[in-house]
Amino acid sequence: MTIEEAQLEVDNWIKTIGVRYFSELTNMTILTEEVGELARIMARTYGDQSFKKSDLNKNLGDEMADVLWVLICLANQTGINLTEAFQKNLEKKTNRDKDRHKNNEKLK
């Protein structure tokens, strides 16, 4: 599935099953909440924190997909074509950082 297809899928789901989009501010808050849930699993899986019983059945991929879902909702609501935005962002990073990381002694 492409990013564009994902945007269309989410829009269709929202309009047929989800009734309507939550407000942009509500979705921004939900995005923050979902990133927090992802961070919690990352900290317990790759960091020094131990799992709580309530965290044991959490799935890292599912948490990432939750973040992506809400981000796509926000893009749809604000008229952002994520494919175009991502391509421009990649070009920006490439131009800005083409030698930066190669010359970073910390990455060698």
C-alpha positions in Angstrom: 0.0 0.0 0.0 1.3 3.4 -0.9 1.1 6.4 1.3 -1.6 7.9 -1.0 -3.6 4.7 -0.8 -3.3 4.7 2.9 -4.7 8.3 3.0 -7.6 7.2 0.8 -8.2 4.1 3.0 -8.3 6.1 6.2 -10.6 8.7 4.7 -13.0 6.0 3.4 -13.0 4.3 6.8 -13.6 7.5 8.7 -16.5 8.4 6.4 -18.1 4.9 6.4 -17.3 3.5 9.8 -16.0 6.3 11.9 -18.9 8.7 11.1 -16.6 11.7 10.9 -13.2 13.0 11.7 -12.5 14.2 15.3 -11.4 17.8 15.3 -7.8 18.6 14.4 -7.0 19.6 17.9 -8.5 16.3 19.3 -6.5 14.3 16.8 -3.3 16.2 17.7 -3.9 15.2 21.3 -4.7 11.6 20.3 -1.4 11.6 18.3 0.5 12.7 21.3 -1.2 10.0 23.4 -0.4 7.3 20.8 3.3 8.4 20.6 3.4 8.1 24.4 2.1 4.5 24.2 4.7 3.7 21.5 7.4 5.3 23.7 6.3 3.2 26.7 6.7 0.0 24.8 10.0 1.1 23.3 11.3 2.0 26.8 10.4 -1.4 28.1 11.6 -3.4 25.1 14.8 -1.6 24.3 15.4 0.5 27.4 16.0 -0.1 31.0 12.4 -0.2 32.3 10.7 -3.5 33.1 7.3 -4.5 31.7 4.2 -4.1 33.8 1.6 -6.8 33.5 -0.6 -4.3 31.6 2.2 -3.8 29.0 2.9 -7.5 28.3 0.3 -7.9 25.6 1.2 -4.7 23.7 2.4 -5.0 20.2 5.1 -2.6 18.9 3.9 -2.8 15.3 0.3 -2.1 16.3 1.4 0.9 18.4 3.4 2.3 15.4 0.3 1.8 13.2 -1.8 3.7 15.7 0.6 6.7 15.4 0.5 6.4 11.6 -3.3 6.2 11.5 -3.7 9.4 13.5 -1.0 11.2 11.5 -2.8 10.3 8.3 -6.1 11.6 9.8 -4.4 14.9 10.5 -2.9 15.0 7.0 -6.3 14.3 5.4 -8.0 17.0 7.6 -5.5 19.7 6.8 -5.2 18.9 3.1 -1.6 17.5 3.2 -0.5 15.0 0.5 1.9 13.0 2.6 3.5 11.5 -0.5 4.5 14.9 -1.7 5.4 16.1 1.8 7.6 13.1 2.4 9.4 13.4 -0.9 10.1 17.1 -0.3 11.3 16.3 3.2 13.6 13.6 1.9 15.1 15.9 -0.6 15.6 18.6 2.1 17.3 16.1 4.3 19.5 14.7 1.5 20.6 18.2 0.5 21.2 19.3 4.0 22.9 16.2 5.3 24.6 14.7 2.3 28.0 14.9 4.0 27.1 15.7 7.6 26.6 12.1 8.7 29.6 10.7 6.7 31.8 13.2 8.5 30.4 12.6 12.0 33.0 10.8 14.1 30.4 9.6 16.5 28.8 7.5 13.7 32.1 5.7 12.7 
